[in-house]
Amino acid sequence: MKFSVFQVSRRGGRRKNEDRMGYCYTRESGLFLLADGMGGHPDGEVAAQLALQTVSAYFQKAARPSVGSVPEFLSSALLSAHHQIIRYASEKGMLDSPRTTLVAAVVERGCVHWVHCGDSRLYLVRDGQLMTRTRDHSYSEQQANLGHYDESINRNVLFTCLGSPQRPIYDLSAPVPLQQGDKLLLCSDGLWSALPDHEIVNVLAANPVAHSVPDLAERALRKAGGSSDNVTVLALEWETPDLFQDTGGISTETISDGMFQSTIQAPEMEQGQVDLDDDDIERNIAEINEAIRRTAARKG
């Protein structure tokens, strides 16, 4: 695999930045993550960090060097992140649990799959055109999709997230084959709430990700002014094996099967570190997969 990647997070006008992002990869698989801790609930930054750490821990366990069944991995990892947040709240005796959105993409075998819960978005841009983007799990977008757009509905009010008492609702994509120059962008609502989709797509398409990502963040901050939300953006550009270019990007071809690279760092324990050993991961995967199978059996 070869790809160029760039990420940035800006605090904006908020008291603290509760967004988290990162990526990790093996020789044959890459994972790209972004979470936005939710205001109005305690420790949003902890929920976002727990989500990233949990999913990346599962990726390190599963990608040997490829994940294999990517949809099953994404479902299991997302639900485990939710359980880790609930466990954190329980251990702390919290009356209200921390909550976060999550969008995660896995790239392997020349295809991208993604999962998302909440209103952090993924955009796929090809040849300067928006191929697709995730649909927010908000009441506003739900009504708009039904043809009943109502401006009185706050578009930031979500009906699902990680860490809530209810089991999270999430969407899984079908695999999308990647082509030379395709660009994926993951972002928090601080970006898309300030900039329309066409501007995000045009800026992303016009320049390498190392230039377009900071440009987009600056545009969003200027547009929103002092009321700006946190703006967090992670984007990558894909290169096919027969058309490698000297973009200064990452090539995974020289990575050994057992090697794992990650930009996701563990914070101090009091900030919500995930301390999962192999037995914890295997047990959680088995429990979640069994729950998925039971649900599928009931629907059948």
Phi and psi restraints in degrees (value plus and minus 20) as a CYANA .aco file:
   2 LYS   PHI    -161.6  -121.6
   2 LYS   PSI     113.5   153.5
   3 PHE   PHI    -175.1  -135.1
   3 PHE   PSI     132.4   172.4
   4 SER   PHI    -121.4   -81.4
   4 SER   PSI     121.5   161.5
   5 VAL   PHI    -163.0  -123.0
   5 VAL   PSI     125.2   165.2
   6 PHE   PHI    -169.3  -129.3
   6 PHE   PSI     124.0   164.0
   7 GLN   PHI    -161.3  -121.3
   7 GLN   PSI     129.1   169.1
   8 VAL   PHI    -172.1  -132.1
   8 VAL   PSI     127.7   167.7
   9 SER   PHI    -159.2  -119.2
   9 SER   PSI     107.3   147.3
  10 ARG   PHI    -143.3  -103.3
  10 ARG   PSI     120.4   160.4
  11 ARG   PHI     -95.0   -55.0
  11 ARG   PSI     -48.2    -8.2
  12 GLY   PHI      47.3    87.3
  12 GLY   PSI    -163.8  -123.8
  13 GLY   PHI    -113.4   -73.4
  13 GLY   PSI     -11.7    28.3
  14 ARG   PHI    -103.6   -63.6
  14 ARG   PSI     139.1   179.1
  15 ARG   PHI     -85.5   -45.5
  15 ARG   PSI     -55.1   -15.1
  16 LYS   PHI    -168.4  -128.4
  16 LYS   PSI     141.5   181.5
  17 ASN   PHI    -118.0   -78.0
  17 ASN   PSI      93.5   133.5
  18 GLU   PHI    -120.1   -80.1
  18 GLU   PSI     -13.8    26.2
  19 ASP   PHI    -101.8   -61.8
  19 ASP   PSI     130.0   170.0
  20 ARG   PHI    -160.0  -120.0
  20 ARG   PSI     129.6   169.6
  21 MET   PHI    -172.8  -132.8
  21 MET   PSI     145.7   185.7
  22 GLY   PHI     149.4   189.4
  22 GLY   PSI     154.2   194.2
  23 TYR   PHI    -168.9  -128.9
  23 TYR   PSI     137.9   177.9
  24 CYS   PHI    -169.1  -129.1
  24 CYS   PSI     139.1   179.1
  25 TYR   PHI    -178.9  -138.9
  25 TYR   PSI     134.9   174.9
  26 THR   PHI    -135.9   -95.9
  26 THR   PSI    -188.4  -148.4
  27 ARG   PHI     -84.6   -44.6
  27 ARG   PSI     -50.6   -10.6
  28 GLU   PHI    -140.5  -100.5
  28 GLU   PSI     -18.2    21.8
  29 SER   PHI    -168.7  -128.7
  29 SER   PSI     125.9   165.9
  30 GLY   PHI    -151.7  -111.7
  30 GLY   PSI     122.3   162.3
  31 LEU   PHI    -143.0  -103.0
  31 LEU   PSI     111.0   151.0
  32 PHE   PHI    -147.4  -107.4
  32 PHE   PSI     108.5   148.5
  33 LEU   PHI    -153.9  -113.9
  33 LEU   PSI     126.7   166.7
  34 LEU   PHI    -170.3  -130.3
  34 LEU   PSI     114.0   154.0
  35 ALA   PHI    -154.2  -114.2
  35 ALA   PSI     125.9   165.9
  36 ASP   PHI    -145.9  -105.9
  36 ASP   PSI      83.4   123.4
  37 GLY   PHI     -81.1   -41.1
  37 GLY   PSI     117.3   157.3
  38 MET   PHI    -109.6   -69.6
  38 MET   PSI     107.3   147.3
  39 GLY   PHI     -88.4   -48.4
  39 GLY   PSI     140.2   180.2
  40 GLY   PHI      68.3   108.3
  40 GLY   PSI     -27.6    12.4
  41 HIS   PHI    -151.2  -111.2
  41 HIS   PSI     134.3   174.3
  42 PRO   PHI     -93.2   -53.2
  42 PRO   PSI     133.0   173.0
  43 ASP   PHI      34.4    74.4
  43 ASP   PSI      25.2    65.2
  44 GLY   PHI     -79.4   -39.4
  44 GLY   PSI     -56.9   -16.9
  45 GLU   PHI     -86.4   -46.4
  45 GLU   PSI     -49.9    -9.9
  46 VAL   PHI     -89.4   -49.4
  46 VAL   PSI     -64.2   -24.2
  47 ALA   PHI     -79.6   -39.6
  47 ALA   PSI     -63.4   -23.4
  48 ALA   PHI     -84.7   -44.7
  48 ALA   PSI     -62.3   -22.3
  49 GLN   PHI     -87.1   -47.1
  49 GLN   PSI     -61.4   -21.4
  50 LEU   PHI     -79.5   -39.5
  50 LEU   PSI     -61.7   -21.7
  51 ALA   PHI     -82.0   -42.0
  51 ALA   PSI     -67.2   -27.2
  52 LEU   PHI     -83.7   -43.7
  52 LEU   PSI     -66.4   -26.4
  53 GLN   PHI     -84.5   -44.5
  53 GLN   PSI     -60.9   -20.9
  54 THR   PHI     -85.8   -45.8
  54 THR   PSI     -67.4   -27.4
  55 VAL   PHI     -85.0   -45.0
  55 VAL   PSI     -59.8   -19.8
  56 SER   PHI     -89.0   -49.0
  56 SER   PSI     -52.9   -12.9
  57 ALA   PHI     -84.5   -44.5
  57 ALA   PSI     -60.1   -20.1
  58 TYR   PHI     -85.8   -45.8
  58 TYR   PSI     -58.5   -18.5
  59 PHE   PHI     -84.0   -44.0
  59 PHE   PSI     -63.4   -23.4
  60 GLN   PHI     -81.1   -41.1
  60 GLN   PSI     -55.6   -15.6
  61 LYS   PHI     -94.1   -54.1
  61 LYS   PSI     -59.1   -19.1
  62 ALA   PHI    -107.1   -67.1
  62 ALA   PSI     -53.3   -13.3
  63 ALA   PHI    -105.3   -65.3
  63 ALA   PSI      70.0   110.0
  64 ARG   PHI    -146.2  -106.2
  64 ARG   PSI      45.7    85.7
  65 PRO   PHI    -111.8   -71.8
  65 PRO   PSI     -25.4    14.6
  66 SER   PHI    -131.9   -91.9
  66 SER   PSI     139.2   179.2
  67 VAL   PHI     -94.6   -54.6
  67 VAL   PSI     -57.1   -17.1
  68 GLY   PHI      73.1   113.1
  68 GLY   PSI    -120.0   -80.0
  69 SER   PHI    -106.1   -66.1
  69 SER   PSI      72.4   112.4
  70 VAL   PHI     -86.6   -46.6
  70 VAL   PSI     -64.9   -24.9
  71 PRO   PHI     -78.6   -38.6
  71 PRO   PSI     -61.7   -21.7
  72 GLU   PHI     -84.7   -44.7
  72 GLU   PSI     -60.9   -20.9
  73 PHE   PHI     -80.6   -40.6
  73 PHE   PSI     -68.4   -28.4
  74 LEU   PHI     -83.4   -43.4
  74 LEU   PSI     -62.0   -22.0
  75 SER   PHI     -82.7   -42.7
  75 SER   PSI     -68.1   -28.1
  76 SER   PHI     -83.1   -43.1
  76 SER   PSI     -63.9   -23.9
  77 ALA   PHI     -86.4   -46.4
  77 ALA   PSI     -61.8   -21.8
  78 LEU   PHI     -82.9   -42.9
  78 LEU   PSI     -65.4   -25.4
  79 LEU   PHI     -87.4   -47.4
  79 LEU   PSI     -55.0   -15.0
  80 SER   PHI     -86.6   -46.6
  80 SER   PSI     -57.9   -17.9
  81 ALA   PHI     -81.0   -41.0
  81 ALA   PSI     -62.5   -22.5
  82 HIS   PHI     -78.7   -38.7
  82 HIS   PSI     -66.2   -26.2
  83 HIS   PHI     -84.2   -44.2
  83 HIS   PSI     -56.8   -16.8
  84 GLN   PHI     -84.6   -44.6
  84 GLN   PSI     -57.4   -17.4
  85 ILE   PHI     -87.3   -47.3
  85 ILE   PSI     -63.5   -23.5
  86 ILE   PHI     -82.2   -42.2
  86 ILE   PSI     -60.7   -20.7
  87 ARG   PHI     -83.0   -43.0
  87 ARG   PSI     -62.7   -22.7
  88 TYR   PHI     -78.9   -38.9
  88 TYR   PSI     -66.6   -26.6
  89 ALA   PHI     -82.7   -42.7
  89 ALA   PSI     -59.6   -19.6
  90 SER   PHI     -86.3   -46.3
  90 SER   PSI     -63.8   -23.8
  91 GLU   PHI     -86.2   -46.2
  91 GLU   PSI     -50.2   -10.2
  92 LYS   PHI    -106.5   -66.5
  92 LYS   PSI     -24.8    15.2
  93 GLY   PHI      46.0    86.0
  93 GLY   PSI      15.0    55.0
  94 MET   PHI    -101.9   -61.9
  94 MET   PSI     116.7   156.7
  95 LEU   PHI     -95.8   -55.8
  95 LEU   PSI     -48.1    -8.1
  96 ASP   PHI    -147.2  -107.2
  96 ASP   PSI     111.6   151.6
  97 SER   PHI    -105.7   -65.7
  97 SER   PSI     129.8   169.8
  98 PRO   PHI     -83.7   -43.7
  98 PRO   PSI     131.8   171.8
  99 ARG   PHI    -160.8  -120.8
  99 ARG   PSI     133.9   173.9
 100 THR   PHI    -175.6  -135.6
 100 THR   PSI     135.8   175.8
 101 THR   PHI    -105.8   -65.8
 101 THR   PSI     151.3   191.3
 102 LEU   PHI    -177.1  -137.1
 102 LEU   PSI     114.0   154.0
 103 VAL   PHI    -150.9  -110.9
 103 VAL   PSI     112.2   152.2
 104 ALA   PHI    -159.3  -119.3
 104 ALA   PSI     117.7   157.7
 105 ALA   PHI    -146.8  -106.8
 105 ALA   PSI     119.3   159.3
 106 VAL   PHI    -137.9   -97.9
 106 VAL   PSI     110.4   150.4
 107 VAL   PHI    -135.3   -95.3
 107 VAL   PSI     101.7   141.7
 108 GLU   PHI    -182.4  -142.4
 108 GLU   PSI     135.0   175.0
 109 ARG   PHI      33.6    73.6
 109 ARG   PSI      13.5    53.5
 110 GLY   PHI      55.2    95.2
 110 GLY   PSI      -8.8    31.2
 111 CYS   PHI    -146.7  -106.7
 111 CYS   PSI     136.4   176.4
 112 VAL   PHI    -138.6   -98.6
 112 VAL   PSI     116.4   156.4
 113 HIS   PHI    -140.7  -100.7
 113 HIS   PSI     130.8   170.8
 114 TRP   PHI    -164.8  -124.8
 114 TRP   PSI     140.8   180.8
 115 VAL   PHI    -155.0  -115.0
 115 VAL   PSI     127.0   167.0
 116 HIS   PHI    -169.8  -129.8
 116 HIS   PSI     132.0   172.0
 117 CYS   PHI    -161.1  -121.1
 117 CYS   PSI      98.5   138.5
 118 GLY   PHI      86.0   126.0
 118 GLY   PSI    -166.7  -126.7
 119 ASP   PHI    -143.3  -103.3
 119 ASP   PSI      -3.5    36.5
 120 SER   PHI     -96.3   -56.3
 120 SER   PSI     116.2   156.2
 121 ARG   PHI    -131.5   -91.5
 121 ARG   PSI     139.2   179.2
 122 LEU   PHI    -143.1  -103.1
 122 LEU   PSI     111.3   151.3
 123 TYR   PHI    -134.7   -94.7
 123 TYR   PSI     117.0   157.0
 124 LEU   PHI    -136.2   -96.2
 124 LEU   PSI      99.0   139.0
 125 VAL   PHI    -137.6   -97.6
 125 VAL   PSI     111.9   151.9
 126 ARG   PHI    -155.6  -115.6
 126 ARG   PSI     107.6   147.6
 127 ASP   PHI      31.9    71.9
 127 ASP   PSI      20.7    60.7
 128 GLY   PHI      58.5    98.5
 128 GLY   PSI     -16.0    24.0
 129 GLN   PHI    -137.7   -97.7
 129 GLN   PSI     125.7   165.7
 130 LEU   PHI     -95.3   -55.3
 130 LEU   PSI      93.8   133.8
 131 MET   PHI     -97.0   -57.0
 131 MET   PSI     -65.1   -25.1
 132 THR   PHI    -188.1  -148.1
 132 THR   PSI     141.7   181.7
 133 ARG   PHI    -165.4  -125.4
 133 ARG   PSI     138.7   178.7
 134 THR   PHI     -88.0   -48.0
 134 THR   PSI     135.0   175.0
 135 ARG   PHI    -123.9   -83.9
 135 ARG   PSI     107.6   147.6
 136 ASP   PHI     -82.6   -42.6
 136 ASP   PSI     123.5   163.5
 137 HIS   PHI    -109.0   -69.0
 137 HIS   PSI      41.8    81.8
 138 SER   PHI    -141.0  -101.0
 138 SER   PSI     135.4   175.4
 139 TYR   PHI     -84.3   -44.3
 139 TYR   PSI     -54.3   -14.3
 140 SER   PHI     -83.3   -43.3
 140 SER   PSI     -70.3   -30.3
 141 GLU   PHI     -91.4   -51.4
 141 GLU   PSI     -51.7   -11.7
 142 GLN   PHI     -80.4   -40.4
 142 GLN   PSI     -65.3   -25.3
 143 GLN   PHI     -88.1   -48.1
 143 GLN   PSI     -59.4   -19.4
 144 ALA   PHI     -82.6   -42.6
 144 ALA   PSI     -58.8   -18.8
 145 ASN   PHI     -86.1   -46.1
 145 ASN   PSI     -44.2    -4.2
 146 LEU   PHI    -110.5   -70.5
 146 LEU   PSI     -18.2    21.8
 147 GLY   PHI      62.2   102.2
 147 GLY   PSI      -0.6    39.4
 148 HIS   PHI    -143.9  -103.9
 148 HIS   PSI      35.1    75.1
 149 TYR   PHI     -82.6   -42.6
 149 TYR   PSI     110.6   150.6
 150 ASP   PHI    -149.9  -109.9
 150 ASP   PSI      90.8   130.8
 151 GLU   PHI     -86.2   -46.2
 151 GLU   PSI     -36.4     3.6
 152 SER   PHI     -97.3   -57.3
 152 SER   PSI     -33.8     6.2
 153 ILE   PHI    -104.6   -64.6
 153 ILE   PSI     103.5   143.5
 154 ASN   PHI     -84.9   -44.9
 154 ASN   PSI     100.4   140.4
 155 ARG   PHI     -93.7   -53.7
 155 ARG   PSI     -26.1    13.9
 156 ASN   PHI    -114.5   -74.5
 156 ASN   PSI     -20.2    19.8
 157 VAL   PHI    -105.3   -65.3
 157 VAL   PSI      98.3   138.3
 158 LEU   PHI    -120.1   -80.1
 158 LEU   PSI     133.7   173.7
 159 PHE   PHI    -124.0   -84.0
 159 PHE   PSI     -18.1    21.9
 160 THR   PHI    -178.7  -138.7
 160 THR   PSI     136.1   176.1
 161 CYS   PHI    -190.4  -150.4
 161 CYS   PSI     154.5   194.5
 162 LEU   PHI    -105.9   -65.9
 162 LEU   PSI     118.6   158.6
 163 GLY   PHI      79.4   119.4
 163 GLY   PSI     -29.2    10.8
 164 SER   PHI     -97.3   -57.3
 164 SER   PSI     142.5   182.5
 165 PRO   PHI     -81.9   -41.9
 165 PRO   PSI     -46.9    -6.9
 166 GLN   PHI    -106.3   -66.3
 166 GLN   PSI     132.7   172.7
 167 ARG   PHI     -82.4   -42.4
 167 ARG   PSI     111.2   151.2
 168 PRO   PHI     -85.8   -45.8
 168 PRO   PSI     124.1   164.1
 169 ILE   PHI    -113.2   -73.2
 169 ILE   PSI     114.7   154.7
 170 TYR   PHI    -164.7  -124.7
 170 TYR   PSI     138.6   178.6
 171 ASP   PHI    -135.5   -95.5
 171 ASP   PSI     115.4   155.4
 172 LEU   PHI    -130.3   -90.3
 172 LEU   PSI     117.0   157.0
 173 SER   PHI    -106.7   -66.7
 173 SER   PSI     140.9   180.9
 174 ALA   PHI     -96.9   -56.9
 174 ALA   PSI     140.1   180.1
 175 PRO   PHI     -85.5   -45.5
 175 PRO   PSI     117.6   157.6
 176 VAL   PHI    -138.3   -98.3
 176 VAL   PSI      95.4   135.4
 177 PRO   PHI     -83.1   -43.1
 177 PRO   PSI     113.5   153.5
 178 LEU   PHI    -111.8   -71.8
 178 LEU   PSI     125.7   165.7
 179 GLN   PHI    -137.0   -97.0
 179 GLN   PSI     140.1   180.1
 180 GLN   PHI     -71.0   -31.0
 180 GLN   PSI     106.5   146.5
 181 GLY   PHI      66.6   106.6
 181 GLY   PSI     -22.7    17.3
 182 ASP   PHI     -78.9   -38.9
 182 ASP   PSI     124.2   164.2
 183 LYS   PHI    -144.6  -104.6
 183 LYS   PSI     112.5   152.5
 184 LEU   PHI    -129.9   -89.9
 184 LEU   PSI     114.5   154.5
 185 LEU   PHI    -148.9  -108.9
 185 LEU   PSI     106.7   146.7
 186 LEU   PHI    -129.3   -89.3
 186 LEU   PSI     116.8   156.8
 187 CYS   PHI    -172.1  -132.1
 187 CYS   PSI     137.2   177.2
 188 SER   PHI    -106.3   -66.3
 188 SER   PSI     151.1   191.1
 189 ASP   PHI     -89.4   -49.4
 189 ASP   PSI     -32.0     8.0
 190 GLY   PHI     -82.5   -42.5
 190 GLY   PSI     -45.4    -5.4
 191 LEU   PHI    -104.4   -64.4
 191 LEU   PSI     -78.0   -38.0
 192 TRP   PHI     -92.6   -52.6
 192 TRP   PSI     -41.7    -1.7
 193 SER   PHI     -93.8   -53.8
 193 SER   PSI     -41.1    -1.1
 194 ALA   PHI    -117.2   -77.2
 194 ALA   PSI     -50.6   -10.6
 195 LEU   PHI    -140.0  -100.0
 195 LEU   PSI     117.0   157.0
 196 PRO   PHI     -90.1   -50.1
 196 PRO   PSI     138.9   178.9
 197 ASP   PHI     -76.1   -36.1
 197 ASP   PSI     -60.5   -20.5
 198 HIS   PHI     -85.4   -45.4
 198 HIS   PSI     -52.8   -12.8
 199 GLU   PHI     -92.4   -52.4
 199 GLU   PSI     -61.1   -21.1
 200 ILE   PHI     -78.5   -38.5
 200 ILE   PSI     -66.3   -26.3
 201 VAL   PHI     -85.4   -45.4
 201 VAL   PSI     -64.8   -24.8
 202 ASN   PHI     -83.7   -43.7
 202 ASN   PSI     -63.9   -23.9
 203 VAL   PHI     -87.2   -47.2
 203 VAL   PSI     -62.8   -22.8
 204 LEU   PHI     -83.2   -43.2
 204 LEU   PSI     -59.5   -19.5
 205 ALA   PHI     -94.2   -54.2
 205 ALA   PSI     -46.8    -6.8
 206 ALA   PHI    -100.4   -60.4
 206 ALA   PSI     -41.3    -1.3
 207 ASN   PHI    -160.5  -120.5
 207 ASN   PSI     141.8   181.8
 208 PRO   PHI     -78.0   -38.0
 208 PRO   PSI     134.2   174.2
 209 VAL   PHI     -81.2   -41.2
 209 VAL   PSI     -49.2    -9.2
 210 ALA   PHI     -84.2   -44.2
 210 ALA   PSI     -42.9    -2.9
 211 HIS   PHI    -120.5   -80.5
 211 HIS   PSI     -60.3   -20.3
 212 SER   PHI     -91.4   -51.4
 212 SER   PSI     -55.0   -15.0
 213 VAL   PHI     -85.5   -45.5
 213 VAL   PSI     -72.7   -32.7
 214 PRO   PHI     -84.3   -44.3
 214 PRO   PSI     -51.3   -11.3
 215 ASP   PHI     -83.1   -43.1
 215 ASP   PSI     -65.3   -25.3
 216 LEU   PHI     -82.3   -42.3
 216 LEU   PSI     -62.6   -22.6
 217 ALA   PHI     -81.5   -41.5
 217 ALA   PSI     -63.6   -23.6
 218 GLU   PHI     -85.5   -45.5
 218 GLU   PSI     -61.2   -21.2
 219 ARG   PHI     -80.3   -40.3
 219 ARG   PSI     -64.1   -24.1
 220 ALA   PHI     -84.0   -44.0
 220 ALA   PSI     -61.8   -21.8
 221 LEU   PHI     -84.7   -44.7
 221 LEU   PSI     -62.1   -22.1
 222 ARG   PHI     -85.3   -45.3
 222 ARG   PSI     -62.3   -22.3
 223 LYS   PHI     -85.2   -45.2
 223 LYS   PSI     -62.3   -22.3
 224 ALA   PHI    -101.2   -61.2
 224 ALA   PSI     -42.0    -2.0
 225 GLY   PHI      46.8    86.8
 225 GLY   PSI    -165.8  -125.8
 226 GLY   PHI     -86.0   -46.0
 226 GLY   PSI     -38.3     1.7
 227 SER   PHI    -112.0   -72.0
 227 SER   PSI      -9.0    31.0
 228 SER   PHI     -79.4   -39.4
 228 SER   PSI     117.8   157.8
 229 ASP   PHI     -97.0   -57.0
 229 ASP   PSI     151.5   191.5
 230 ASN   PHI     -80.9   -40.9
 230 ASN   PSI     118.4   158.4
 231 VAL   PHI    -137.5   -97.5
 231 VAL   PSI      95.0   135.0
 232 THR   PHI    -149.6  -109.6
 232 THR   PSI     108.4   148.4
 233 VAL   PHI    -159.0  -119.0
 233 VAL   PSI     115.3   155.3
 234 LEU   PHI    -153.1  -113.1
 234 LEU   PSI     108.4   148.4
 235 ALA   PHI    -160.0  -120.0
 235 ALA   PSI     131.0   171.0
 236 LEU   PHI    -157.6  -117.6
 236 LEU   PSI     132.5   172.5
 237 GLU   PHI    -137.4   -97.4
 237 GLU   PSI     111.3   151.3
 238 TRP   PHI    -113.8   -73.8
 238 TRP   PSI     121.1   161.1
 239 GLU   PHI    -144.6  -104.6
 239 GLU   PSI     112.6   152.6
 240 THR   PHI    -100.4   -60.4
 240 THR   PSI     131.8   171.8
 241 PRO   PHI     -77.6   -37.6
 241 PRO   PSI     -53.1   -13.1
 242 ASP   PHI    -107.0   -67.0
 242 ASP   PSI     -22.1    17.9
 243 LEU   PHI    -150.4  -110.4
 243 LEU   PSI      11.3    51.3
 244 PHE   PHI     -73.3   -33.3
 244 PHE   PSI     116.8   156.8
 245 GLN   PHI    -143.3  -103.3
 245 GLN   PSI     139.4   179.4
 246 ASP   PHI    -103.9   -63.9
 246 ASP   PSI      54.0    94.0
 247 THR   PHI    -116.0   -76.0
 247 THR   PSI     -21.5    18.5
 248 GLY   PHI      52.9    92.9
 248 GLY   PSI      -1.4    38.6
 249 GLY   PHI    -103.1   -63.1
 249 GLY   PSI    -186.3  -146.3
 250 ILE   PHI    -118.0   -78.0
 250 ILE   PSI     108.3   148.3
 251 SER   PHI    -134.3   -94.3
 251 SER   PSI     107.1   147.1
 252 THR   PHI    -115.9   -75.9
 252 THR   PSI     -15.9    24.1
 253 GLU   PHI     -82.8   -42.8
 253 GLU   PSI     -48.8    -8.8
 254 THR   PHI    -111.5   -71.5
 254 THR   PSI     -19.2    20.8
 255 ILE   PHI     -98.8   -58.8
 255 ILE   PSI     112.7   152.7
 256 SER   PHI     -90.4   -50.4
 256 SER   PSI     139.8   179.8
 257 ASP   PHI     -76.4   -36.4
 257 ASP   PSI     -56.9   -16.9
 258 GLY   PHI    -108.9   -68.9
 258 GLY   PSI     -16.6    23.4
 259 MET   PHI    -110.1   -70.1
 259 MET   PSI     128.9   168.9
 260 PHE   PHI    -162.5  -122.5
 260 PHE   PSI     104.2   144.2
 261 GLN   PHI    -131.5   -91.5
 261 GLN   PSI     120.0   160.0
 262 SER   PHI    -169.9  -129.9
 262 SER   PSI     123.6   163.6
 263 THR   PHI    -120.1   -80.1
 263 THR   PSI     -18.3    21.7
 264 ILE   PHI    -110.9   -70.9
 264 ILE   PSI      92.7   132.7
 265 GLN   PHI    -121.2   -81.2
 265 GLN   PSI     126.4   166.4
 266 ALA   PHI    -104.3   -64.3
 266 ALA   PSI     108.9   148.9
 267 PRO   PHI    -101.3   -61.3
 267 PRO   PSI    -194.5  -154.5
 268 GLU   PHI     -86.5   -46.5
 268 GLU   PSI     137.8   177.8
 269 MET   PHI     -77.3   -37.3
 269 MET   PSI     -60.7   -20.7
 270 GLU   PHI     -88.3   -48.3
 270 GLU   PSI     -32.9     7.1
 271 GLN   PHI    -113.1   -73.1
 271 GLN   PSI     -16.5    23.5
 272 GLY   PHI      84.4   124.4
 272 GLY   PSI      18.4    58.4
 273 GLN   PHI     -84.9   -44.9
 273 GLN   PSI     118.8   158.8
 274 VAL   PHI    -107.0   -67.0
 274 VAL   PSI      99.7   139.7
 275 ASP   PHI    -134.3   -94.3
 275 ASP   PSI      60.4   100.4
 276 LEU   PHI    -128.4   -88.4
 276 LEU   PSI     104.6   144.6
 277 ASP   PHI    -115.0   -75.0
 277 ASP   PSI    -199.7  -159.7
 278 ASP   PHI     -80.4   -40.4
 278 ASP   PSI     -58.3   -18.3
 279 ASP   PHI     -85.3   -45.3
 279 ASP   PSI     -60.4   -20.4
 280 ASP   PHI     -79.7   -39.7
 280 ASP   PSI     -66.6   -26.6
 281 ILE   PHI     -83.3   -43.3
 281 ILE   PSI     -67.5   -27.5
 282 GLU   PHI     -81.5   -41.5
 282 GLU   PSI     -61.6   -21.6
 283 ARG   PHI     -85.9   -45.9
 283 ARG   PSI     -64.4   -24.4
 284 ASN   PHI     -84.9   -44.9
 284 ASN   PSI     -61.5   -21.5
 285 ILE   PHI     -80.3   -40.3
 285 ILE   PSI     -64.9   -24.9
 286 ALA   PHI     -83.0   -43.0
 286 ALA   PSI     -62.3   -22.3
 287 GLU   PHI     -85.3   -45.3
 287 GLU   PSI     -63.8   -23.8
 288 ILE   PHI     -89.0   -49.0
 288 ILE   PSI     -62.7   -22.7
 289 ASN   PHI     -83.6   -43.6
 289 ASN   PSI     -56.0   -16.0
 290 GLU   PHI     -86.7   -46.7
 290 GLU   PSI     -59.3   -19.3
 291 ALA   PHI     -84.3   -44.3
 291 ALA   PSI     -60.2   -20.2
 292 ILE   PHI     -82.7   -42.7
 292 ILE   PSI     -63.9   -23.9
 293 ARG   PHI     -84.1   -44.1
 293 ARG   PSI     -59.7   -19.7
 294 ARG   PHI     -84.4   -44.4
 294 ARG   PSI     -62.2   -22.2
 295 THR   PHI     -81.6   -41.6
 295 THR   PSI     -64.8   -24.8
 296 ALA   PHI     -83.4   -43.4
 296 ALA   PSI     -57.4   -17.4
 297 ALA   PHI     -86.8   -46.8
 297 ALA   PSI     -58.4   -18.4
 298 ARG   PHI     -86.4   -46.4
 298 ARG   PSI     -60.6   -20.6
 299 LYS   PHI     -86.7   -46.7
 299 LYS   PSI     -52.4   -12.4
